[in-house]
Amino acid sequence: MKTRYSFGGDEHIFVECDEEMSLQAFFKGLSITNAVRESNIKGVTEICPANASFQIKFDPDVISPDDMMAELKRLEESASKGVSMIKTRIIEVPVLYNDPWTHETLMRFRERHQDPTSTDIEYAARVNHLGTVENFIKAHSGSPWFVSMVGFVAGLPFLYQMVERGRQIEVPKYLRPRTDTPKLTVGHGGCFSCVYSVRGAGGYQMFGVTPMPIYDPAQSISYLKDFMILFRPGDIVKWRPIDRPEYDQIVADVDAGKFVPRMREVDFSLEDFERDIDGYNKKLEETLYGH
């Protein structure tokens, strides 16, 4: 797809890199937004990256909309070679699948679901032809996920599964959104997974919860003291299934200031990943666990 530019009122330009999410589209958007940031265009006030698009906010009293559009198109041409490697992090996120809190919530909203007779995770296993919930959990947690954007609500990551498109888990959102979702729910809608950073409304299927906070505006949690939001676009997430005793222990450790997420810095190469997806994912996992 050719990059599509459109004005958003007098102060925004919205840029679509592709009509569907892919790591290639993410890296294209990253290349252009990096170029915008490095060029220090007078009048640019905000750069907001998304899954396969981005938006630029600018001051029209400093730079006219037409001039801003021309600058972006010029930068796209200069960034056409793109970014193929980024320095990032791989982060382990423990998940209690089939937890009691999302189960209680989903049962309150079955009339809004495609299949009121099953749970969200049972439905997801069936529509992805995985047979059992256990097989679904293996498929969901077996490969890493790429944080393609953070937003919608503060600190919420959108995650894209790092496998061939034909193997990606896909589940539609609820027919009508819920008015309640437990905090730290691991959810899924379309091809995207997410972690609900706060309690609130939502339409994604609910598979479990993590005991690991990812957003703390008070910055009282030990690993969020430097910045209130854990995830950044480009981070890589590895889900790890846990049981209820380990969930309770991590909650206690977080409260005591003793919990430290397992994470490692990595150089991610899009070219190497595309050359051998499963082999590259195995190396990422070895980096995370040190073997």
C-alpha positions, 0 to 999 in steps of 0.5 A: 500500500502507498502511504496515505496522508490526511489532515485532521483539522488544522493541527494534525496529520494522520499517516497510514503506512498500511491498511493492515498490521504487520511488523513491516508496517510498524517499522515503516512508521518507526522510520518516518517518526524517527526522521520527524523527531531527528529533523526538529521541524519547528512547530511539531508538538507531538508524535503519536505512533500507532500499530501501522500508522502515526499522527503528527500534531503541529502548531499551524501558527508556526508551520502551515498544514501544507508545509507540514504535509510537504515535510512529512512526504520529504522525510518519507522519501529519505527514510524509505530504506527504513529501520530494520534493527532496533535496540529493545527489551524482551519482558516476561509477563506471568499470566494466570489463565482462566482466573476467577476474576475475569471468569466472574466478569465474563459470566455477567456479560454473556448476552454480549458475546458471540457464544453465551454457552462458553467462556471467552477462552473456550470460544477462542480455542474453538474458533482457532481450531486448537481443540482444547483450552490447554492447547490454546494456552500453549499457542498463546504463550508459546511465541513472543509478542511485539508491542506495536503501540501503547495507548487507548488508555494510559499504559495499555500495550497492543501486542502482535504475535510474532509468528507467520500470519496463518498461525496468528491467533485471531478472535473477534471482539465482543458483539457489544462492549462490556461495562467492566473489565478487571485491572491487568486482564490479558485480553484479545481482539482481532489479531491483537492481544493487550493488557488492561492497565486499569479497570474499566469498559472493554470489548476484548476477549478475556483469557486471564490476568497478570499479577504484574502491574504495568501502570502506576501513576503514583510511581510507588511500585519499585520497577515503575519509579522512573516512569509510570508506564512499563511498556514502550513500542518495540518491546517484546513480551513473552507470556508465562503461564502460572498457577494461583499460588504463584500468582498470590506470591507475586502479588505479595512480592509487588506489595512488598517492593520485592518483585522485579520483572524478568527482562533483557535488552536485545537487538531485534532484526526484522530481516533476521526474524523474517528469515527464520521466525521460529529459530529467531524466537527461540534465540529471543527466549534463550536471551530472556532465560539465559540458556 
